[in-house]
Structures are given as C-alpha cells and as structure tokens.
Amino acid sequence: MTHRGDGPGSSAPKGARARIVEAGHELGLMRAALNARQLAVLNAICGEGLGMFAAAKACGMGTPATRRALRGGLEAALGALKAATKAGGGSAIAQGLEEAYEAVARAGRGL
C-alpha cells in the first residue's frame, strides 16, 4: 500500500515511512564522519541526555576535551550531512544540527 508522498517521483510531502528511512541514512552519514571520542561524547550528550560534566566523567575525559569533542563532532556531522545533500543543508536534520552547533559555539565563547 502506497501512502501519500511514499511513491516514486511523488511531489507530495514525504510520508512518515520515507522520512524515517531518510533520517536513518542521514544518521549513518553523520556517525561515519566522527572519530571515537566525538562519537562517545555525542552519544552521551545527545543520546543519553547527559550534561557536559556528566558526559566528561562517563567518557573518562576532562571538561575541555569533552567540549572540544562535542564541538568537533557537531561540526564533522554537519559537514558530512551538508556534503551529502546537494542543496547544502536542505534537510530538517541538517538545520537542527546547525542550530545545535551554533548554540555550543556560543556557549563555548562564554566559558
């Protein structure tokens, strides 16, 4: 059964199933761009909801190293996603990631 937006060549908005597949693909692209430290920090902060200090402790890193890994990881993930999308940030995930990176960068300047 084809739902609105799920069919090939459809100009209708994407259906939920198609968007989930696309999000999974984008997540794979972003994760592939990360080194082990960046992945550990992003999993702790974004996946487990830990704060900066708790993530540093969980990853066995100091706070400055954790902050650098977070910022570098967000930057690497965003770069990979932008490179994969010809429009350069045309997906909702890219936009949200860019906003998160900017927030971390602003917080880093204030620390």
C-alpha positions in Angstrom: 0.0 0.0 0.0 1.4 3.4 -1.0 0.8 6.3 1.3 0.7 9.9 0.1 4.3 11.0 -0.6 5.7 7.5 -0.5 5.5 6.7 -4.2 8.4 7.1 -6.5 8.6 10.5 -8.2 5.9 11.9 -5.9 5.8 15.7 -5.4 3.7 15.3 -2.3 5.2 15.8 1.1 7.2 12.8 2.3 5.3 10.2 4.3 6.4 9.1 7.7 8.0 5.8 6.5 10.1 7.6 3.9 11.2 10.2 6.3 12.3 7.6 8.8 14.4 5.8 6.2 15.9 9.2 5.1 16.7 10.1 8.8 18.4 6.7 9.3 20.5 7.3 6.2 21.4 10.8 7.4 22.3 9.5 10.8 24.6 6.9 9.3 26.4 9.6 7.2 26.9 11.7 10.3 28.2 8.9 12.5 30.7 7.8 9.9 32.3 11.2 10.0 33.0 11.1 13.7 36.1 9.8 15.5 35.7 7.5 18.5 35.9 10.3 21.1 33.4 12.5 19.2 31.0 9.6 18.9 31.3 8.8 22.6 30.6 12.4 23.7 27.7 12.9 21.2 26.2 9.6 22.3 26.4 10.6 26.0 25.1 14.1 25.5 22.6 13.7 22.6 21.7 10.1 23.1 21.7 9.7 26.8 20.8 13.2 27.7 23.9 13.8 30.0 25.2 17.3 30.7 28.7 18.3 29.8 30.2 17.4 33.2 28.4 14.0 33.4 29.4 13.2 29.8 33.1 14.1 30.6 33.0 11.7 33.6 31.3 9.0 31.6 33.7 9.3 28.8 36.8 9.5 31.1 37.7 12.9 29.7 38.2 16.3 31.1 35.6 19.0 30.5 37.7 21.0 28.0 38.4 17.8 25.9 34.7 16.9 26.1 33.7 20.4 24.9 36.2 20.1 22.0 34.9 16.7 21.1 31.3 17.9 21.2 32.0 20.9 19.1 34.2 19.0 16.6 31.7 16.2 16.4 28.8 18.5 15.6 31.0 20.3 13.0 32.0 17.0 11.4 28.5 15.6 11.4 27.1 18.8 9.9 29.9 18.9 7.3 29.1 15.3 6.2 25.4 15.9 6.0 25.9 19.1 4.0 28.3 17.4 1.6 25.7 14.6 1.1 22.9 17.0 0.3 23.4 18.9 -2.9 21.3 21.8 -1.6 23.7 22.1 1.4 21.6 21.8 4.5 18.3 21.1 2.8 17.1 18.6 5.4 15.4 19.4 8.7 18.1 17.3 10.4 20.9 19.5 8.9 19.1 22.6 10.1 18.7 21.3 13.6 22.3 20.2 13.7 23.5 23.6 12.6 21.4 25.3 15.3 22.9 22.9 17.9 26.4 23.6 16.7 25.9 27.4 16.9 24.5 27.0 20.4 27.5 25.0 21.5 29.9 27.5 19.9 28.1 30.4 21.6 28.3 28.6 25.0 32.0 27.9 24.4 32.8 31.5 23.9 31.1 32.4 27.2 33.0 29.9 29.2 
